[in-house]
């Protein structure tokens, strides 16, 4: 009986890993050498593998060839599609050991941990503001640069992030994909649904450090703090009076528009 031919393996001289072909060995070696021979002709970013460059090019072309069979969302690479699918399965294998919150992806857990540790390793070089996540810092930078690379094809409004454009588009489409499991009310974005749920749960996670009053959302807390600070950032363009809230300013404006004597507090 003939002996089976032993498969030839190619060994890495750096870490002793073995590979079935010389080409796969050469690709692997770039991890150690840092070599990135494949460059994007549009923005100049370099990559160690040609397949990674192909995926990167879709950022510029907008191509999204990978589709979710459940909801129809499209993605530029397969790994992003696989991460998205976890939303439908509900699988959240990464749990916070402090508060018990679970996440579908490890980077989301790591970002969440900063809420407990207060760690904000990413700083803006212009104003010094710090962030717990790199994407948040990059989004913040657009405040300084004024860059809004994501335009709405319907009304022409531009946005700093693609996620903000997606939320905006729901104004035109009327889409409300996030539904409350308790009362059935639907919302166009997940953050609004989370705030709504606190009506049912009574949760008020945002507390005033001065008087201890708690609120269900951060914006209401910010408005409340002006009671203590005396800040009045909203100004009447007609008479110059200042107010703590936009709602108070709008009531005041009726004095000028309708001649009504409205009591403003």
C-alpha positions as CSV (number, residue, x, y, z in Angstrom):
1,X,0.0,0.0,0.0
2,X,1.4,3.4,-1.0
3,X,2.2,5.9,1.7
4,X,0.3,9.1,1.7
5,X,2.4,12.0,0.5
6,X,3.3,14.2,3.4
7,X,2.1,17.8,2.9
8,X,5.0,20.3,2.8
9,X,4.7,23.1,5.3
10,X,6.4,26.5,5.3
11,X,7.6,27.8,8.6
12,X,7.8,31.4,9.8
13,X,11.3,32.3,11.1
14,X,9.9,34.8,13.5
15,X,7.2,32.8,15.4
16,X,7.5,29.2,14.0
17,X,3.9,29.2,12.7
18,X,3.6,27.0,9.6
19,X,1.6,27.5,6.4
20,X,0.6,25.3,3.5
21,X,2.0,27.7,0.8
22,X,4.9,30.1,0.5
23,X,2.4,32.9,-0.5
24,X,0.5,32.5,2.7
25,X,3.7,32.5,4.7
26,X,4.8,35.8,3.0
27,X,1.5,37.4,3.8
28,X,1.9,36.3,7.4
29,X,5.4,37.7,7.7
30,X,4.1,41.2,7.1
31,X,2.6,41.0,10.7
32,X,6.2,40.9,12.0
33,X,7.9,43.2,9.4
34,X,5.1,45.8,9.3
35,X,5.3,45.8,5.5
36,X,2.2,47.3,3.7
37,X,2.8,47.0,0.0
38,X,-0.8,47.6,-1.2
39,X,-1.8,51.3,-1.3
40,X,-5.1,53.1,-2.0
41,X,-4.7,55.3,-5.0
42,X,-7.4,57.7,-3.7
43,X,-6.3,58.4,-0.1
44,X,-2.9,56.8,0.1
45,X,-3.7,54.4,3.0
46,X,-1.5,51.2,2.8
47,X,-2.4,47.6,3.7
48,X,-0.6,44.4,4.2
49,X,-3.0,42.4,2.1
50,X,-4.7,43.1,-1.3
51,X,-8.0,41.7,-0.1
52,X,-8.0,44.4,2.7
53,X,-7.3,47.1,0.2
54,X,-10.3,45.9,-1.9
55,X,-12.5,46.1,1.1
56,X,-11.1,49.6,1.9
57,X,-11.9,50.9,-1.6
58,X,-15.6,50.3,-1.0
59,X,-15.4,53.3,1.5
60,X,-14.7,55.5,-1.5
61,X,-17.0,53.8,-4.0
62,X,-19.9,53.2,-1.6
63,X,-20.2,49.6,-2.8
64,X,-22.0,47.4,-0.3
65,X,-22.2,43.9,-1.8
66,X,-23.0,42.0,1.5
67,X,-26.7,41.9,2.3
68,X,-28.6,40.8,5.4
69,X,-31.2,38.3,4.5
70,X,-33.4,39.2,7.4
71,X,-33.7,43.0,7.2
72,X,-32.1,43.9,3.9
73,X,-29.3,46.1,5.3
74,X,-26.2,46.2,3.2
75,X,-22.5,46.3,4.2
76,X,-19.2,46.9,2.5
77,X,-17.5,43.8,4.1
78,X,-18.5,40.4,5.3
79,X,-17.3,40.9,8.8
80,X,-19.5,43.9,9.3
81,X,-22.5,41.8,8.0
82,X,-21.7,39.0,10.5
83,X,-21.5,41.6,13.4
84,X,-24.8,43.0,12.3
85,X,-26.5,39.6,12.3
86,X,-26.0,39.4,16.0
87,X,-28.7,42.1,16.4
88,X,-31.3,39.6,15.0
89,X,-30.0,36.6,17.0
90,X,-29.8,38.6,20.3
91,X,-26.5,36.8,21.0
92,X,-24.5,39.0,23.4
93,X,-21.5,37.0,24.7
94,X,-19.5,39.9,26.2
95,X,-20.8,40.9,29.6
96,X,-19.7,43.7,31.9
97,X,-18.5,42.2,35.3
98,X,-19.5,45.4,37.1
99,X,-23.1,46.1,36.0
100,X,-24.0,43.0,34.1
101,X,-24.8,44.7,30.7
102,X,-24.1,42.4,27.8
103,X,-22.8,43.3,24.3
104,X,-22.7,41.5,21.0
105,X,-19.1,42.8,20.2
106,X,-16.0,43.0,22.4
107,X,-15.2,46.6,21.3
108,X,-18.6,47.7,22.5
109,X,-17.9,46.2,25.9
110,X,-14.5,47.9,26.1
111,X,-16.1,51.3,25.2
112,X,-18.8,50.7,27.9
113,X,-16.2,50.0,30.6
114,X,-15.1,53.6,30.3
115,X,-18.4,54.6,31.9
116,X,-17.2,52.8,35.1
117,X,-13.5,53.7,34.9
118,X,-13.8,57.2,33.5
119,X,-11.0,56.4,31.1
120,X,-10.9,58.7,28.1
121,X,-7.7,58.0,26.2
122,X,-8.5,59.8,23.0
123,X,-7.9,63.6,23.1
124,X,-8.7,66.3,20.6
125,X,-5.4,68.1,19.6
126,X,-7.3,71.3,19.0
127,X,-9.4,71.9,22.1
128,X,-8.2,69.1,24.5
129,X,-11.6,67.4,24.9
130,X,-11.2,63.7,25.7
131,X,-13.2,60.7,24.5
132,X,-13.5,57.1,25.5
133,X,-13.8,55.9,21.9
134,X,-11.7,56.8,18.8
135,X,-14.8,57.1,16.5
136,X,-16.3,59.7,19.0
137,X,-13.2,61.7,18.8
138,X,-13.1,61.6,15.0
139,X,-16.7,62.7,14.9
140,X,-15.9,65.5,17.3
141,X,-13.1,66.8,15.0
142,X,-15.6,67.7,12.4
143,X,-16.7,70.5,14.7
144,X,-13.3,72.1,14.1
145,X,-12.9,71.2,10.5
146,X,-16.5,71.8,9.4
147,X,-16.3,68.7,7.3
148,X,-19.7,67.1,6.4
149,X,-18.9,64.4,3.9
150,X,-22.3,62.7,4.0
151,X,-25.0,64.6,2.0
152,X,-28.7,63.8,1.8
153,X,-29.7,63.2,-1.8
154,X,-33.2,64.3,-1.1
155,X,-32.9,67.7,0.6
156,X,-29.1,68.4,0.3
157,X,-28.4,68.6,4.1
158,X,-25.0,67.3,5.0
159,X,-23.8,65.4,8.0
160,X,-20.5,64.6,9.8
161,X,-21.3,60.9,10.2
162,X,-23.0,58.3,8.0
163,X,-25.1,57.1,11.0
164,X,-26.5,60.7,11.4
165,X,-27.4,60.7,7.7
166,X,-29.2,57.4,8.1
167,X,-31.3,58.8,11.0
168,X,-32.0,62.0,9.0
169,X,-33.3,60.0,6.0
170,X,-36.0,58.6,8.1
171,X,-37.5,62.1,8.2
172,X,-38.1,61.7,4.4
173,X,-39.1,58.0,4.4
174,X,-41.1,58.0,7.7
175,X,-39.4,54.8,8.7
176,X,-39.7,54.0,12.4
177,X,-37.9,50.7,12.9
178,X,-37.6,50.8,16.7
179,X,-40.8,49.8,18.6
180,X,-41.6,49.8,22.3
181,X,-42.4,46.3,23.4
182,X,-44.7,47.7,26.2
183,X,-47.0,50.1,24.4
184,X,-46.1,49.6,20.7
185,X,-45.0,53.2,20.0
186,X,-42.4,53.3,17.2
187,X,-39.4,55.6,16.8
188,X,-37.0,56.5,14.1
189,X,-33.9,56.0,16.2
190,X,-32.8,53.7,19.1
191,X,-31.8,56.5,21.5
192,X,-35.3,58.0,21.4
193,X,-36.8,54.6,22.1
194,X,-34.4,54.2,25.2
195,X,-35.6,57.6,26.5
196,X,-39.2,56.6,25.9
197,X,-38.8,53.3,27.8
198,X,-38.0,55.3,31.0
199,X,-41.6,56.5,31.0
200,X,-42.6,52.9,31.7
201,X,-39.7,51.9,34.0
202,X,-39.5,55.2,35.9
203,X,-35.7,55.1,35.5
204,X,-34.0,58.4,36.1
205,X,-30.3,57.7,35.6
206,X,-29.1,61.4,35.4
207,X,-28.7,63.1,38.8
208,X,-27.9,66.7,39.7
209,X,-24.7,66.9,41.7
210,X,-25.9,70.1,43.4
211,X,-29.4,69.2,44.7
212,X,-29.8,65.5,43.9
213,X,-32.8,65.8,41.6
214,X,-32.8,63.0,39.1
215,X,-33.9,63.0,35.4
216,X,-34.8,60.5,32.7
217,X,-32.6,62.1,30.1
218,X,-29.3,64.1,30.0
219,X,-30.7,67.1,28.1
220,X,-33.3,67.7,30.8
221,X,-30.5,67.6,33.4
222,X,-28.5,70.1,31.5
223,X,-31.5,72.4,31.4
224,X,-32.1,71.9,35.1
225,X,-28.4,72.8,35.9
226,X,-29.1,76.3,34.6
227,X,-31.3,76.9,37.6
228,X,-28.2,76.6,39.8
229,X,-25.7,78.3,37.4
230,X,-28.0,81.1,36.3
231,X,-26.9,80.5,32.7
232,X,-29.3,81.9,30.0
233,X,-27.9,80.9,26.6
234,X,-31.1,81.6,24.6
235,X,-31.4,85.2,23.5
236,X,-34.3,87.2,21.9
237,X,-33.1,88.8,18.7
238,X,-35.7,91.6,19.0
239,X,-35.2,92.9,22.6
240,X,-32.1,91.1,23.8
241,X,-33.7,89.3,26.8
242,X,-32.1,86.0,27.7
243,X,-33.6,82.7,28.8
244,X,-32.6,79.4,30.3
245,X,-34.7,77.3,27.9
246,X,-35.7,77.5,24.2
247,X,-39.3,76.9,25.2
248,X,-39.3,79.9,27.5
249,X,-37.8,82.0,24.7
250,X,-40.4,80.9,22.2
251,X,-43.2,81.8,24.6
252,X,-41.6,85.2,25.1
253,X,-41.4,85.9,21.4
254,X,-45.2,85.9,21.2
255,X,-45.0,89.3,22.9
256,X,-43.4,90.7,19.8
257,X,-45.3,88.7,17.2
258,X,-48.8,89.0,18.6
259,X,-48.5,91.9,21.1
260,X,-49.6,89.7,23.9
261,X,-48.5,90.3,27.5
262,X,-47.1,86.9,28.3
263,X,-45.8,86.2,31.8
264,X,-42.3,84.6,31.5
265,X,-40.6,82.9,34.4
